[in-house]
Structures are given as C-alpha cells and as structure tokens.
C-alpha cells in the first residue's frame, strides 16, 4: 500500500478549509465519547482504515471504552450502548448512507428525544465532516501509520 500523494502539501488551502470544518465540529461537540463513536462507526461503514485507526486510539485515550470500541460495529445487538448513543449511531448511519433511504423521520425523532435542533445540526456537521475525511483518506491512499 502506498500513499498516492500528500493532499495537505499539494493543496494547502483545501486542507485548511477542511481543518476549519473539523475544528468547528470538534469545538461544538460536548460529549467526546459520542464524537468518537460517530467517527469510528462512519469510518467502519466507509472502509477507512486510516480514520478508524486514528479514532479508535482517540477513543481509548478518553478512558476505558474497549468494550464500546469492540462492539460499535454491532451496536444494535450490544446492550452496553445507551439510548442516546444508539440514536446518534442510527443518525450517523442514515446520513452516511443518505442515498439509500434519506434520514427517516423516526431516526430524526429519536435523536430529538436527546438533543435540541441546534445540537442535531452539530451532530450532522460531525457526521458530514468524518465522511469527508474518510473520502479524502481513501482517495489519496492513506493507511494506518502513514506519516504526513
């Protein structure tokens, strides 16, 4: 496996724009556990090894979340996830696969049980941002351990 090119160097303004979106999203996220679960699940769905590796490590830095890390790919069958986490993971999957069914009203209503409309926008921005990072990493050939 080899890196196709270093997109950060090739187009620094584009990288800075993406980082601005990342910093905005990260700054708005109150619950760091939820933020990392979003990034991990979306990266799994998109098949982004680079981002999955990075965010799995980030999750473990937050505390003893080994069980959640191992089971997030099967969160529907794992009772360790809270109702709030389940709502967020469902939203993350719906947005990632938006071309299939959109975001069903039931998914929106479930998320609204826990979050205000403003917080839903923050969640959407987090989901959209990691989807963008996944697409950049996969398209440019990034892989775990690549140094940029």
Buried (B, 14 or more C-beta within 10 A) or exposed (E): EEBEEBBBEEEEEEBEEBEEBBEBBEEBBEEBBBBBBBBBBBBBBBEBBBBBBBBBEBBBEEEEBEEBBEBBEEBEEBEEBEEBBBBBBBBBBBBBEEEEEEBEEEBBEBBEEBBEEEBBEBBBBBBBBBBEBBEBBBEBBBBEEBEE
